[in-house]
Amino acid sequence: MTDEQTLVGRVSAHLGEVDFAVDLRAGKHRLLADEPSSHGGSDAGPGPFSLTLSGLAACTAITLRMYAQDKGWNLTAIDVRAQIFRQGAKFHIDRSISLRGEIDEAQTARLLAVSEKTPVTLALKGGIEIRTVLDQPGGA
């Protein structure tokens, strides 16, 4: 086994003259993030915590669909809801998963266990080291 790094995501963000409206680029995709008007933004897009939860919910649904397809299970729809709460300096996320299709209790239990091991779930639960450097203007 090697300790080789693998790039699993890349995003760039640009905040110009409009307060808090951030232009995000993820590969060929463009997104907009903002703060709600109650926090001085114009609510033109989801806030940073909502974007984080979006990644968790999407990874959960995708991973469960992949797992069910691999097993040949008839899982027709997956709904994931996620909320983040802060109490002092601590945060926690509540995630709710709804599964539809012809799946039994054992399959449902297995899918819930798999949800605890999705890549984004593991990254968030394990904590992520963040290394920050100052880039020069016009840098990539």
N, CA, C and O atoms as CSV, one atom per row, in Angstrom:
chain,resi,resn,atom,element,x,y,z
A,1,MET,N,N,0.846,-1.172,0.000
A,1,MET,CA,C,0.000,0.000,0.000
A,1,MET,C,C,0.895,1.240,0.000
A,1,MET,O,O,1.909,1.282,0.696
A,2,THR,N,N,0.509,2.255,-0.791
A,2,THR,CA,C,1.302,3.467,-0.864
A,2,THR,C,C,0.568,4.623,-0.211
A,2,THR,O,O,-0.642,4.570,0.006
A,3,ASP,N,N,1.318,5.666,0.096
A,3,ASP,CA,C,0.731,6.884,0.637
A,3,ASP,C,C,0.564,7.931,-0.444
A,3,ASP,O,O,0.558,9.127,-0.152
A,4,GLU,N,N,0.426,7.496,-1.697
A,4,GLU,CA,C,0.298,8.407,-2.815
A,4,GLU,C,C,-0.987,9.213,-2.703
A,4,GLU,O,O,-2.045,8.678,-2.373
A,5,GLN,N,N,-0.880,10.506,-2.981
A,5,GLN,CA,C,-2.049,11.376,-2.954
A,5,GLN,C,C,-2.866,11.219,-4.233
A,5,GLN,O,O,-2.309,11.054,-5.318
A,6,THR,N,N,-4.167,11.270,-4.100
A,6,THR,CA,C,-5.068,11.248,-5.233
A,6,THR,C,C,-5.978,12.461,-5.125
A,6,THR,O,O,-6.637,12.658,-4.105
A,7,LEU,N,N,-6.015,13.262,-6.159
A,7,LEU,CA,C,-6.906,14.420,-6.176
A,7,LEU,C,C,-8.344,13.923,-6.316
A,7,LEU,O,O,-8.658,13.200,-7.261
A,8,VAL,N,N,-9.218,14.305,-5.385
A,8,VAL,CA,C,-10.611,13.858,-5.429
A,8,VAL,C,C,-11.590,15.010,-5.653
A,8,VAL,O,O,-12.794,14.781,-5.777
A,9,GLY,N,N,-11.099,16.215,-5.705
A,9,GLY,CA,C,-11.971,17.360,-5.970
A,9,GLY,C,C,-11.148,18.625,-6.112
A,9,GLY,O,O,-10.050,18.738,-5.566
A,10,ARG,N,N,-11.700,19.576,-6.859
A,10,ARG,CA,C,-11.035,20.866,-7.027
A,10,ARG,C,C,-12.105,21.915,-7.285
A,10,ARG,O,O,-12.985,21.730,-8.126
A,11,VAL,N,N,-12.018,23.005,-6.562
A,11,VAL,CA,C,-12.951,24.118,-6.712
A,11,VAL,C,C,-12.160,25.414,-6.641
A,11,VAL,O,O,-11.186,25.517,-5.895
A,12,SER,N,N,-12.579,26.396,-7.415
A,12,SER,CA,C,-12.013,27.737,-7.257
A,12,SER,C,C,-13.159,28.688,-6.932
A,12,SER,O,O,-14.291,28.491,-7.373
A,13,ALA,N,N,-12.852,29.711,-6.162
A,13,ALA,CA,C,-13.856,30.683,-5.742
A,13,ALA,C,C,-13.357,32.089,-6.028
A,13,ALA,O,O,-12.185,32.398,-5.816
A,14,HIS,N,N,-14.251,32.935,-6.507
A,14,HIS,CA,C,-13.908,34.337,-6.759
A,14,HIS,C,C,-14.995,35.215,-6.167
A,14,HIS,O,O,-16.173,35.069,-6.493
A,15,LEU,N,N,-14.593,36.124,-5.299
A,15,LEU,CA,C,-15.495,37.124,-4.745
A,15,LEU,C,C,-15.018,38.477,-5.243
A,15,LEU,O,O,-13.909,38.907,-4.927
A,16,GLY,N,N,-15.851,39.144,-6.018
A,16,GLY,CA,C,-15.499,40.444,-6.583
A,16,GLY,C,C,-16.091,41.573,-5.765
A,16,GLY,O,O,-15.962,41.605,-4.541
A,17,GLU,N,N,-16.735,42.489,-6.445
A,17,GLU,CA,C,-17.232,43.703,-5.800
A,17,GLU,C,C,-18.581,43.536,-5.117
A,17,GLU,O,O,-18.945,44.363,-4.280
A,18,VAL,N,N,-19.325,42.500,-5.446
A,18,VAL,CA,C,-20.635,42.288,-4.823
A,18,VAL,C,C,-20.415,41.560,-3.495
A,18,VAL,O,O,-19.870,40.457,-3.458
A,19,ASP,N,N,-20.852,42.200,-2.407
A,19,ASP,CA,C,-20.643,41.622,-1.081
A,19,ASP,C,C,-21.153,40.193,-0.995
A,19,ASP,O,O,-22.327,39.924,-1.253
A,20,PHE,N,N,-20.272,39.293,-0.635
A,20,PHE,CA,C,-20.581,37.909,-0.269
A,20,PHE,C,C,-21.034,36.995,-1.403
A,20,PHE,O,O,-21.179,35.794,-1.177
A,21,ALA,N,N,-21.262,37.503,-2.605
A,21,ALA,CA,C,-21.642,36.654,-3.734
A,21,ALA,C,C,-20.365,36.056,-4.319
A,21,ALA,O,O,-19.517,36.779,-4.840
A,22,VAL,N,N,-20.234,34.744,-4.231
A,22,VAL,CA,C,-19.011,34.050,-4.638
A,22,VAL,C,C,-19.286,33.206,-5.869
A,22,VAL,O,O,-20.197,32.378,-5.884
A,23,ASP,N,N,-18.483,33.428,-6.902
A,23,ASP,CA,C,-18.555,32.621,-8.118
A,23,ASP,C,C,-17.664,31.405,-7.902
A,23,ASP,O,O,-16.462,31.542,-7.678
A,24,LEU,N,N,-18.252,30.228,-7.968
A,24,LEU,CA,C,-17.525,28.980,-7.753
A,24,LEU,C,C,-17.408,28.221,-9.062
A,24,LEU,O,O,-18.347,28.175,-9.856
A,25,ARG,N,N,-16.264,27.639,-9.270
A,25,ARG,CA,C,-16.056,26.785,-10.442
A,25,ARG,C,C,-15.535,25.437,-9.960
A,25,ARG,O,O,-14.540,25.351,-9.240
A,26,ALA,N,N,-16.230,24.400,-10.374
A,26,ALA,CA,C,-15.842,23.024,-10.054
A,26,ALA,C,C,-15.792,22.283,-11.386
A,26,ALA,O,O,-16.814,21.830,-11.900
A,27,GLY,N,N,-14.581,22.168,-11.935
A,27,GLY,CA,C,-14.447,21.593,-13.266
A,27,GLY,C,C,-15.161,22.477,-14.264
A,27,GLY,O,O,-14.912,23.682,-14.307
A,28,LYS,N,N,-16.047,21.903,-15.070
A,28,LYS,CA,C,-16.789,22.682,-16.064
A,28,LYS,C,C,-18.077,23.278,-15.495
A,28,LYS,O,O,-18.842,23.912,-16.222
A,29,HIS,N,N,-18.317,23.080,-14.211
A,29,HIS,CA,C,-19.554,23.530,-13.584
A,29,HIS,C,C,-19.354,24.861,-12.868
A,29,HIS,O,O,-18.306,25.117,-12.274
A,30,ARG,N,N,-20.371,25.691,-12.937
A,30,ARG,CA,C,-20.330,26.984,-12.273
A,30,ARG,C,C,-21.468,27.053,-11.267
A,30,ARG,O,O,-22.610,26.716,-11.576
A,31,LEU,N,N,-21.139,27.494,-10.064
A,31,LEU,CA,C,-22.122,27.622,-8.993
A,31,LEU,C,C,-21.997,29.014,-8.383
A,31,LEU,O,O,-21.000,29.704,-8.595
A,32,LEU,N,N,-22.996,29.415,-7.639
A,32,LEU,CA,C,-22.958,30.684,-6.942
A,32,LEU,C,C,-23.270,30.439,-5.477
A,32,LEU,O,O,-24.234,29.751,-5.142
A,33,ALA,N,N,-22.459,31.000,-4.622
A,33,ALA,CA,C,-22.706,30.932,-3.179
A,33,ALA,C,C,-22.919,32.352,-2.673
A,33,ALA,O,O,-22.396,33.306,-3.249
A,34,ASP,N,N,-23.669,32.488,-1.620
A,34,ASP,CA,C,-23.952,33.801,-1.051
A,34,ASP,C,C,-24.392,33.610,0.393
A,34,ASP,O,O,-24.606,32.487,0.851
A,35,GLU,N,N,-24.517,34.688,1.074
A,35,GLU,CA,C,-25.073,34.686,2.423
A,35,GLU,C,C,-26.519,35.146,2.332
A,35,GLU,O,O,-26.869,35.894,1.419
A,36,PRO,N,N,-27.361,34.716,3.254
A,36,PRO,CA,C,-28.739,35.208,3.248
A,36,PRO,C,C,-28.760,36.712,3.558
A,36,PRO,O,O,-27.800,37.261,4.098
A,37,SER,N,N,-29.857,37.352,3.209
A,37,SER,CA,C,-29.967,38.794,3.457
A,37,SER,C,C,-29.859,39.114,4.944
A,37,SER,O,O,-29.417,40.202,5.311
A,38,SER,N,N,-30.255,38.181,5.798
A,38,SER,CA,C,-30.143,38.400,7.247
A,38,SER,C,C,-28.690,38.497,7.714
A,38,SER,O,O,-28.418,38.970,8.817
A,39,HIS,N,N,-27.753,38.045,6.865
A,39,HIS,CA,C,-26.327,38.136,7.185
A,39,HIS,C,C,-25.584,39.087,6.244
A,39,HIS,O,O,-24.358,39.033,6.140
A,40,GLY,N,N,-26.332,39.957,5.559
A,40,GLY,CA,C,-25.715,40.965,4.714
A,40,GLY,C,C,-25.543,40.589,3.260
A,40,GLY,O,O,-25.053,41.397,2.471
A,41,GLY,N,N,-25.933,39.381,2.884
A,41,GLY,CA,C,-25.821,38.960,1.490
A,41,GLY,C,C,-27.092,39.255,0.730
A,41,GLY,O,O,-28.016,39.881,1.251
A,42,SER,N,N,-27.130,38.797,-0.511
A,42,SER,CA,C,-28.333,38.987,-1.321
A,42,SER,C,C,-29.087,37.675,-1.532
A,42,SER,O,O,-30.061,37.639,-2.283
A,43,ASP,N,N,-28.651,36.602,-0.882
A,43,ASP,CA,C,-29.296,35.289,-0.947
A,43,ASP,C,C,-29.401,34.793,-2.390
A,43,ASP,O,O,-30.402,34.192,-2.779
A,44,ALA,N,N,-28.347,35.055,-3.181
A,44,ALA,CA,C,-28.334,34.659,-4.588
A,44,ALA,C,C,-27.942,33.203,-4.785
A,44,ALA,O,O,-28.014,32.689,-5.901
A,45,GLY,N,N,-27.533,32.542,-3.730
A,45,GLY,CA,C,-27.142,31.139,-3.806
A,45,GLY,C,C,-27.047,30.563,-2.406
A,45,GLY,O,O,-27.179,31.293,-1.424
A,46,PRO,N,N,-26.819,29.264,-2.304
A,46,PRO,CA,C,-26.699,28.661,-0.983
A,46,PRO,C,C,-25.456,29.162,-0.260
A,46,PRO,O,O,-24.473,29.559,-0.885
A,47,GLY,N,N,-25.518,29.137,1.057
A,47,GLY,CA,C,-24.382,29.532,1.869
A,47,GLY,C,C,-23.370,28.403,1.989
A,47,GLY,O,O,-23.643,27.273,1.584
A,48,PRO,N,N,-22.211,28.704,2.540
A,48,PRO,CA,C,-21.139,27.699,2.646
A,48,PRO,C,C,-21.542,26.417,3.378
A,48,PRO,O,O,-21.178,25.327,2.937
A,49,PHE,N,N,-22.273,26.517,4.466
A,49,PHE,CA,C,-22.672,25.300,5.175
A,49,PHE,C,C,-23.662,24.489,4.350
A,49,PHE,O,O,-23.618,23.259,4.370
A,50,SER,N,N,-24.549,25.156,3.631
A,50,SER,CA,C,-25.489,24.432,2.770
A,50,SER,C,C,-24.758,23.712,1.650
A,50,SER,O,O,-25.140,22.605,1.272
A,51,LEU,N,N,-23.710,24.330,1.115
A,51,LEU,CA,C,-22.918,23.666,0.081
A,51,LEU,C,C,-22.205,22.442,0.646
A,51,LEU,O,O,-22.117,21.411,-0.022
A,52,THR,N,N,-21.698,22.548,1.865
A,52,THR,CA,C,-21.059,21.397,2.518
A,52,THR,C,C,-22.065,20.261,2.700
A,52,THR,O,O,-21.765,19.104,2.408
A,53,LEU,N,N,-23.255,20.602,3.182
A,53,LEU,CA,C,-24.300,19.591,3.357
A,53,LEU,C,C,-24.736,19.001,2.024
A,53,LEU,O,O,-25.084,17.823,1.952
A,54,SER,N,N,-24.721,19.808,0.969
A,54,SER,CA,C,-25.070,19.314,-0.367
A,54,SER,C,C,-24.110,18.223,-0.802
A,54,SER,O,O,-24.526,17.215,-1.372
A,55,GLY,N,N,-22.829,18.419,-0.537
A,55,GLY,CA,C,-21.839,17.398,-0.872
A,55,GLY,C,C,-22.080,16.112,-0.105
A,55,GLY,O,O,-21.981,15.021,-0.668
A,56,LEU,N,N,-22.393,16.232,1.171
A,56,LEU,CA,C,-22.673,15.052,1.992
A,56,LEU,C,C,-23.920,14.324,1.487
A,56,LEU,O,O,-23.909,13.102,1.338
A,57,ALA,N,N,-24.987,15.069,1.225
A,57,ALA,CA,C,-26.236,14.446,0.777
A,57,ALA,C,C,-26.063,13.791,-0.591
A,57,ALA,O,O,-26.539,12.678,-0.817
A,58,ALA,N,N,-25.385,14.482,-1.497
A,58,ALA,CA,C,-25.163,13.915,-2.830
A,58,ALA,C,C,-24.311,12.661,-2.755
A,58,ALA,O,O,-24.632,11.661,-3.396
A,59,CYS,N,N,-23.234,12.694,-1.987
A,59,CYS,CA,C,-22.358,11.523,-1.860
A,59,CYS,C,C,-23.123,10.348,-1.250
A,59,CYS,O,O,-22.945,9.204,-1.668
A,60,THR,N,N,-23.963,10.629,-0.275
A,60,THR,CA,C,-24.758,9.577,0.352
A,60,THR,C,C,-25.676,8.909,-0.668
A,60,THR,O,O,-25.694,7.685,-0.790
A,61,ALA,N,N,-26.437,9.722,-1.399
A,61,ALA,CA,C,-27.380,9.172,-2.379
A,61,ALA,C,C,-26.656,8.404,-3.481
A,61,ALA,O,O,-27.082,7.312,-3.856
A,62,ILE,N,N,-25.568,8.965,-4.000
A,62,ILE,CA,C,-24.819,8.311,-5.078
A,62,ILE,C,C,-24.224,6.990,-4.611
A,62,ILE,O,O,-24.316,5.982,-5.312
A,63,THR,N,N,-23.618,6.992,-3.433
A,63,THR,CA,C,-22.996,5.770,-2.913
A,63,THR,C,C,-24.040,4.676,-2.688
A,63,THR,O,O,-23.803,3.513,-3.016
A,64,LEU,N,N,-25.187,5.045,-2.130
A,64,LEU,CA,C,-26.234,4.045,-1.890
A,64,LEU,C,C,-26.780,3.488,-3.200
A,64,LEU,O,O,-27.045,2.291,-3.303
A,65,ARG,N,N,-26.949,4.353,-4.202
A,65,ARG,CA,C,-27.420,3.877,-5.512
A,65,ARG,C,C,-26.394,2.913,-6.112
A,65,ARG,O,O,-26.762,1.850,-6.611
A,66,MET,N,N,-25.114,3.276,-6.066
A,66,MET,CA,C,-24.056,2.403,-6.608
A,66,MET,C,C,-24.049,1.044,-5.903
A,66,MET,O,O,-23.933,0.000,-6.545
A,67,TYR,N,N,-24.172,1.075,-4.588
A,67,TYR,CA,C,-24.156,-0.164,-3.811
A,67,TYR,C,C,-25.350,-1.045,-4.182
A,67,TYR,O,O,-25.201,-2.243,-4.419
A,68,ALA,N,N,-26.543,-0.431,-4.229
A,68,ALA,CA,C,-27.747,-1.197,-4.556
A,68,ALA,C,C,-27.666,-1.761,-5.971
A,68,ALA,O,O,-28.060,-2.905,-6.198
A,69,GLN,N,N,-27.170,-0.993,-6.913
A,69,GLN,CA,C,-27.030,-1.488,-8.279
A,69,GLN,C,C,-26.055,-2.658,-8.334
A,69,GLN,O,O,-26.299,-3.647,-9.025
A,70,ASP,N,N,-24.945,-2.538,-7.599
A,70,ASP,CA,C,-23.952,-3.610,-7.566
A,70,ASP,C,C,-24.540,-4.905,-7.019
A,70,ASP,O,O,-24.178,-5.995,-7.462
A,71,LYS,N,N,-25.450,-4.781,-6.053
A,71,LYS,CA,C,-26.097,-5.950,-5.451
A,71,LYS,C,C,-27.313,-6.433,-6.244
A,71,LYS,O,O,-27.851,-7.504,-5.965
A,72,GLY,N,N,-27.738,-5.656,-7.217
A,72,GLY,CA,C,-28.923,-6.022,-7.995
A,72,GLY,C,C,-30.222,-5.768,-7.256
A,72,GLY,O,O,-31.242,-6.383,-7.567
A,73,TRP,N,N,-30.199,-4.868,-6.282
A,73,TRP,CA,C,-31.386,-4.556,-5.503
A,73,TRP,C,C,-32.249,-3.538,-6.233
A,73,TRP,O,O,-31.734,-2.697,-6.970
A,74,ASN,N,N,-33.556,-3.613,-6.029
A,74,ASN,CA,C,-34.503,-2.713,-6.677
A,74,ASN,C,C,-34.744,-1.490,-5.787
A,74,ASN,O,O,-35.792,-1.360,-5.154
A,75,LEU,N,N,-33.770,-0.617,-5.756
A,75,LEU,CA,C,-33.869,0.640,-5.005
A,75,LEU,C,C,-34.208,1.724,-6.025
A,75,LEU,O,O,-33.365,2.102,-6.837
A,76,THR,N,N,-35.447,2.222,-5.982
A,76,THR,CA,C,-35.921,3.117,-7.043
A,76,THR,C,C,-35.689,4.591,-6.744
A,76,THR,O,O,-35.587,5.392,-7.673
A,77,ALA,N,N,-35.604,4.971,-5.475
A,77,ALA,CA,C,-35.400,6.382,-5.132
A,77,ALA,C,C,-34.741,6.496,-3.759
A,77,ALA,O,O,-34.956,5.676,-2.867
A,78,ILE,N,N,-33.945,7.527,-3.629
A,78,ILE,CA,C,-33.252,7.825,-2.374
A,78,ILE,C,C,-33.412,9.315,-2.114
A,78,ILE,O,O,-33.112,10.139,-2.978
A,79,ASP,N,N,-33.880,9.653,-0.932
A,79,ASP,CA,C,-33.949,11.056,-0.514
A,79,ASP,C,C,-33.075,11.218,0.721
A,79,ASP,O,O,-33.147,10.417,1.653
A,80,VAL,N,N,-32.258,12.249,0.721
A,80,VAL,CA,C,-31.376,12.529,1.847
A,80,VAL,C,C,-31.607,13.971,2.277
A,80,VAL,O,O,-31.581,14.887,1.455
A,81,ARG,N,N,-31.829,14.161,3.555
A,81,ARG,CA,C,-31.926,15.504,4.137
A,81,ARG,C,C,-30.814,15.634,5.161
A,81,ARG,O,O,-30.534,14.694,5.904
A,82,ALA,N,N,-30.185,16.789,5.201
A,82,ALA,CA,C,-29.104,17.006,6.159
A,82,ALA,C,C,-29.214,18.409,6.743
A,82,ALA,O,O,-29.537,19.372,6.047
A,83,GLN,N,N,-28.941,18.493,8.018
A,83,GLN,CA,C,-28.942,19.767,8.727
A,83,GLN,C,C,-27.688,19.839,9.576
A,83,GLN,O,O,-27.241,18.832,10.125
A,84,ILE,N,N,-27.122,21.032,9.684
A,84,ILE,CA,C,-25.954,21.209,10.539
A,84,ILE,C,C,-26.324,22.160,11.668
A,84,ILE,O,O,-26.999,23.168,11.460
A,85,PHE,N,N,-25.872,21.819,12.858
A,85,PHE,CA,C,-26.162,22.606,14.053
A,85,PHE,C,C,-24.850,22.980,14.734
A,85,PHE,O,O,-23.871,22.236,14.686
A,86,ARG,N,N,-24.854,24.128,15.357
A,86,ARG,CA,C,-23.681,24.549,16.133
A,86,ARG,C,C,-24.118,24.863,17.545
A,86,ARG,O,O,-25.124,25.536,17.768
A,87,GLN,N,N,-23.343,24.364,18.498
A,87,GLN,CA,C,-23.546,24.700,19.899
A,87,GLN,C,C,-22.185,25.092,20.440
A,87,GLN,O,O,-21.336,24.233,20.681
A,88,GLY,N,N,-21.976,26.373,20.631
A,88,GLY,CA,C,-20.659,26.863,21.016
A,88,GLY,C,C,-19.684,26.632,19.873
A,88,GLY,O,O,-19.942,27.047,18.743
A,89,ALA,N,N,-18.571,25.977,20.157
A,89,ALA,CA,C,-17.563,25.693,19.134
A,89,ALA,C,C,-17.774,24.328,18.477
A,89,ALA,O,O,-17.017,23.953,17.581
A,90,LYS,N,N,-18.787,23.585,18.908
A,90,LYS,CA,C,-19.026,22.239,18.387
A,90,LYS,C,C,-20.133,22.247,17.330
A,90,LYS,O,O,-21.097,23.008,17.410
A,91,PHE,N,N,-19.959,21.380,16.351
A,91,PHE,CA,C,-20.945,21.216,15.290
A,91,PHE,C,C,-21.389,19.765,15.240
A,91,PHE,O,O,-20.627,18.860,15.578
A,92,HIS,N,N,-22.636,19.549,14.813
A,92,HIS,CA,C,-23.066,18.193,14.490
A,92,HIS,C,C,-24.040,18.260,13.312
A,92,HIS,O,O,-24.712,19.265,13.081
A,93,ILE,N,N,-24.084,17.160,12.587
A,93,ILE,CA,C,-24.951,17.050,11.425
A,93,ILE,C,C,-25.976,15.949,11.687
A,93,ILE,O,O,-25.631,14.853,12.126
A,94,ASP,N,N,-27.233,16.260,11.411
A,94,ASP,CA,C,-28.295,15.261,11.424
A,94,ASP,C,C,-28.612,14.933,9.968
A,94,ASP,O,O,-28.880,15.829,9.168
A,95,ARG,N,N,-28.580,13.655,9.633
A,95,ARG,CA,C,-28.869,13.207,8.271
A,95,ARG,C,C,-30.030,12.220,8.332
A,95,ARG,O,O,-30.050,11.319,9.171
A,96,SER,N,N,-30.993,12.400,7.437
A,96,SER,CA,C,-32.156,11.529,7.351
A,96,SER,C,C,-32.202,10.951,5.948
A,96,SER,O,O,-32.085,11.687,4.968
A,97,ILE,N,N,-32.372,9.633,5.844
A,97,ILE,CA,C,-32.373,8.949,4.554
A,97,ILE,C,C,-33.700,8.231,4.369
A,97,ILE,O,O,-34.167,7.519,5.257
A,98,SER,N,N,-34.295,8.428,3.210
A,98,SER,CA,C,-35.524,7.725,2.852
A,98,SER,C,C,-35.221,6.860,1.631
A,98,SER,O,O,-34.679,7.341,0.636
A,99,LEU,N,N,-35.576,5.577,1.718
A,99,LEU,CA,C,-35.306,4.622,0.638
A,99,LEU,C,C,-36.621,4.090,0.105
A,99,LEU,O,O,-37.506,3.716,0.875
A,100,ARG,N,N,-36.750,4.056,-1.219
A,100,ARG,CA,C,-37.950,3.493,-1.829
A,100,ARG,C,C,-37.559,2.421,-2.831
A,100,ARG,O,O,-36.527,2.514,-3.495
A,101,GLY,N,N,-38.381,1.430,-2.923
A,101,GLY,CA,C,-38.160,0.320,-3.835
A,101,GLY,C,C,-38.532,-0.976,-3.149
A,101,GLY,O,O,-39.086,-0.981,-2.050
A,102,GLU,N,N,-38.222,-2.058,-3.804
A,102,GLU,CA,C,-38.520,-3.377,-3.255
A,102,GLU,C,C,-37.296,-3.887,-2.501
A,102,GLU,O,O,-36.560,-4.745,-2.987
A,103,ILE,N,N,-37.097,-3.343,-1.308
A,103,ILE,CA,C,-35.970,-3.760,-0.471
A,103,ILE,C,C,-36.498,-4.182,0.888
A,103,ILE,O,O,-37.455,-3.609,1.410
A,104,ASP,N,N,-35.855,-5.194,1.448
A,104,ASP,CA,C,-36.319,-5.722,2.729
A,104,ASP,C,C,-35.564,-5.056,3.890
A,104,ASP,O,O,-34.727,-4.177,3.684
A,105,GLU,N,N,-35.882,-5.498,5.111
A,105,GLU,CA,C,-35.268,-4.898,6.305
A,105,GLU,C,C,-33.759,-5.096,6.346
A,105,GLU,O,O,-33.029,-4.185,6.735
A,106,ALA,N,N,-33.288,-6.257,5.956
A,106,ALA,CA,C,-31.845,-6.525,5.959
A,106,ALA,C,C,-31.125,-5.632,4.953
A,106,ALA,O,O,-30.045,-5.112,5.236
A,107,GLN,N,N,-31.726,-5.457,3.784
A,107,GLN,CA,C,-31.122,-4.578,2.778
A,107,GLN,C,C,-31.125,-3.128,3.260
A,107,GLN,O,O,-30.152,-2.398,3.064
A,108,THR,N,N,-32.209,-2.724,3.881
A,108,THR,CA,C,-32.299,-1.367,4.424
A,108,THR,C,C,-31.221,-1.149,5.483
A,108,THR,O,O,-30.539,-0.124,5.475
A,109,ALA,N,N,-31.068,-2.102,6.385
A,109,ALA,CA,C,-30.041,-1.988,7.431
A,109,ALA,C,C,-28.646,-1.904,6.810
A,109,ALA,O,O,-27.808,-1.124,7.262
A,110,ARG,N,N,-28.403,-2.700,5.783
A,110,ARG,CA,C,-27.094,-2.672,5.120
A,110,ARG,C,C,-26.851,-1.319,4.466
A,110,ARG,O,O,-25.748,-0.780,4.557
A,111,LEU,N,N,-27.866,-0.762,3.807
A,111,LEU,CA,C,-27.720,0.544,3.166
A,111,LEU,C,C,-27.464,1.643,4.195
A,111,LEU,O,O,-26.686,2.561,3.938
A,112,LEU,N,N,-28.107,1.556,5.348
A,112,LEU,CA,C,-27.835,2.547,6.401
A,112,LEU,C,C,-26.403,2.417,6.917
A,112,LEU,O,O,-25.756,3.421,7.217
A,113,ALA,N,N,-25.911,1.188,7.020
A,113,ALA,CA,C,-24.514,0.981,7.433
A,113,ALA,C,C,-23.556,1.537,6.382
A,113,ALA,O,O,-22.539,2.141,6.722
A,114,VAL,N,N,-23.880,1.335,5.115
A,114,VAL,CA,C,-23.047,1.857,4.021
A,114,VAL,C,C,-23.026,3.382,4.069
A,114,VAL,O,O,-21.997,3.994,3.782
A,115,SER,N,N,-24.143,4.000,4.427
A,115,SER,CA,C,-24.198,5.470,4.468
A,115,SER,C,C,-23.183,6.048,5.451
A,115,SER,O,O,-22.731,7.181,5.286
A,116,GLU,N,N,-22.830,5.282,6.458
A,116,GLU,CA,C,-21.843,5.746,7.444
A,116,GLU,C,C,-20.417,5.657,6.919
A,116,GLU,O,O,-19.482,6.133,7.563
A,117,LYS,N,N,-20.251,5.045,5.743
A,117,LYS,CA,C,-18.912,4.840,5.191
A,117,LYS,C,C,-18.718,5.515,3.836
A,117,LYS,O,O,-17.761,5.200,3.128
A,118,THR,N,N,-19.606,6.435,3.463
A,118,THR,CA,C,-19.410,7.129,2.186
A,118,THR,C,C,-18.158,7.989,2.292
A,118,THR,O,O,-17.776,8.382,3.394
A,119,PRO,N,N,-17.513,8.289,1.172
A,119,PRO,CA,C,-16.278,9.075,1.227
A,119,PRO,C,C,-16.425,10.425,1.926
A,119,PRO,O,O,-15.567,10.797,2.725
A,120,VAL,N,N,-17.488,11.156,1.642
A,120,VAL,CA,C,-17.654,12.464,2.281
A,120,VAL,C,C,-17.985,12.300,3.762
A,120,VAL,O,O,-17.515,13.082,4.588
A,121,THR,N,N,-18.787,11.293,4.107
A,121,THR,CA,C,-19.081,11.027,5.517
A,121,THR,C,C,-17.788,10.764,6.284
A,121,THR,O,O,-17.561,11.345,7.345
A,122,LEU,N,N,-16.949,9.895,5.747
A,122,LEU,CA,C,-15.689,9.565,6.424
A,122,LEU,C,C,-14.782,10.782,6.536
A,122,LEU,O,O,-14.127,10.976,7.560
A,123,ALA,N,N,-14.738,11.604,5.487
A,123,ALA,CA,C,-13.900,12.808,5.534
A,123,ALA,C,C,-14.379,13.768,6.616
A,123,ALA,O,O,-13.574,14.312,7.372
A,124,LEU,N,N,-15.690,13.973,6.688
A,124,LEU,CA,C,-16.223,14.887,7.691
A,124,LEU,C,C,-16.064,14.333,9.103
A,124,LEU,O,O,-15.701,15.068,10.021
A,125,LYS,N,N,-16.332,13.051,9.278
A,125,LYS,CA,C,-16.205,12.447,10.605
A,125,LYS,C,C,-14.755,12.399,11.084
A,125,LYS,O,O,-14.474,12.566,12.272
A,126,GLY,N,N,-13.838,12.169,10.140
A,126,GLY,CA,C,-12.426,12.052,10.506
A,126,GLY,C,C,-11.728,13.379,10.673
A,126,GLY,O,O,-10.621,13.442,11.207
A,127,GLY,N,N,-12.362,14.431,10.224
A,127,GLY,CA,C,-11.704,15.728,10.237
A,127,GLY,C,C,-10.765,15.809,9.044
A,127,GLY,O,O,-10.202,14.800,8.619
A,128,ILE,N,N,-10.605,16.974,8.522
A,128,ILE,CA,C,-9.773,17.174,7.347
A,128,ILE,C,C,-8.708,18.195,7.682
A,128,ILE,O,O,-9.013,19.291,8.154
A,129,GLU,N,N,-7.475,17.842,7.443
A,129,GLU,CA,C,-6.394,18.807,7.605
A,129,GLU,C,C,-6.502,19.828,6.476
A,129,GLU,O,O,-6.631,19.459,5.309
A,130,ILE,N,N,-6.448,21.101,6.824
A,130,ILE,CA,C,-6.506,22.163,5.825
A,130,ILE,C,C,-5.173,22.892,5.847
A,130,ILE,O,O,-4.773,23.447,6.871
A,131,ARG,N,N,-4.490,22.886,4.710
A,131,ARG,CA,C,-3.211,23.570,4.557
A,131,ARG,C,C,-3.459,24.829,3.727
A,131,ARG,O,O,-3.980,24.744,2.615
A,132,THR,N,N,-3.098,25.969,4.246
A,132,THR,CA,C,-3.360,27.232,3.574
A,132,THR,C,C,-2.052,27.924,3.231
A,132,THR,O,O,-1.149,28.021,4.061
A,133,VAL,N,N,-1.961,28.407,1.988
A,133,VAL,CA,C,-0.808,29.202,1.553
A,133,VAL,C,C,-1.330,30.459,0.881
A,133,VAL,O,O,-2.458,30.483,0.389
A,134,LEU,N,N,-0.520,31.492,0.860
A,134,LEU,CA,C,-0.884,32.728,0.179
A,134,LEU,C,C,-0.467,32.600,-1.272
A,134,LEU,O,O,0.703,32.363,-1.570
A,135,ASP,N,N,-1.424,32.759,-2.178
A,135,ASP,CA,C,-1.162,32.710,-3.604
A,135,ASP,C,C,-0.990,34.129,-4.100
A,135,ASP,O,O,-1.623,35.049,-3.582
A,136,GLN,N,N,-0.153,34.314,-5.083
A,136,GLN,CA,C,0.054,35.645,-5.660
A,136,GLN,C,C,-1.122,35.995,-6.568
A,136,GLN,O,O,-1.718,35.100,-7.167
A,137,PRO,N,N,-1.470,37.288,-6.684
A,137,PRO,CA,C,-2.569,37.681,-7.589
A,137,PRO,C,C,-2.334,37.127,-8.988
A,137,PRO,O,O,-1.222,37.163,-9.515
A,138,GLY,N,N,-3.412,36.613,-9.573
A,138,GLY,CA,C,-3.332,36.032,-10.902
A,138,GLY,C,C,-2.853,34.597,-10.891
A,138,GLY,O,O,-2.700,33.990,-11.951
A,139,GLY,N,N,-2.610,34.036,-9.704
A,139,GLY,CA,C,-2.161,32.639,-9.608
A,139,GLY,C,C,-3.273,31.682,-9.947
A,139,GLY,O,O,-4.450,32.041,-9.932
A,140,ALA,N,N,-2.889,30.453,-10.254
A,140,ALA,CA,C,-3.875,29.441,-10.644
A,140,ALA,C,C,-4.465,28.773,-9.428
A,140,ALA,O,O,-5.315,27.892,-9.559
